[in-house]
């Protein structure tokens, strides 16, 4: 991230976003709803992603792409 959020620039958690929202004077309920909405949409988008079987695609590249998709699934689940 270009800017730190709640003093952090990685391993961000829901609570980090909630604390920044509170400092900004935003309603916690509304912020929580927006986070949930984003996570739901992101999870749906991830399920629509697949690694195409292209001629000449290196198996290592395909495995790395599949690992990245799995990592996205894990992080969305963990963030909830």
N, C-alpha and C positions, 0 to 999 in steps of 0.2 A: 504494500500500500504506500502511496505517496505521503500520506499523513497518518499520524498515530491516532488511534481511537481509544480513548480512556487510558492513555499512556502506553498502549501496546500497538505493535504493527504486525503481529502474527498470533496464532492460537486464540483468535477472538471467540468469545462465547456470547450467548444471548444476553447475559447480564451486562456485558460491556456496552452493547447497544442500548440496553434499558437505562443504564447510568447516564450515558450521553443524552438520551432523550429526556431524562429527568432534568438534567442541567439546562437543556434547551427549553424546558417548560412544556414539554409535550405530554399528553395523557398516556400513562403506562398501558392502559387497556387498548387504546387505539394503536400504539406502537406494537404491542404484542400481536394484535390482529394482523397488522401489515407484515410483520416478520413471518407469521404463520402462512399468510397468503403467498409470500415470496417463496417460502420453503416448499409449499404444496406445488406451486407452478414449476419450480426448479426440479422437484422430484419427478413430476410428469414429463418434463422435457428430457430428463436423463433417460427415462424409460423409452423414449422415442429415438434414442441414439443407438446406432449399432456400427460396428466396424465392417465396412464392405470387404468382400473377398475379391480383391483386384488382382488381375494377372501381374505376376512379378513382385507382388508385395512380400517383403521380407517377413518371415514368421516372427522375428523379434519385434518388428515395428507393430505388427498386429497384436502381439501380447502386451506391449507397452500401452497401446491405445485401450485395450480391454481393461488393463489395470487402472488406467486413469478414470475410466467410466465407473469402475468399482469403487475407487477412492471417492469420487463425487457422491455416490450413493451412501457410502459410510459417513461422510462428513455431514450430509444433509440429515441423516438419521441421528447422528450424535448432537447436532445443533438444536434439535427439537427439545 
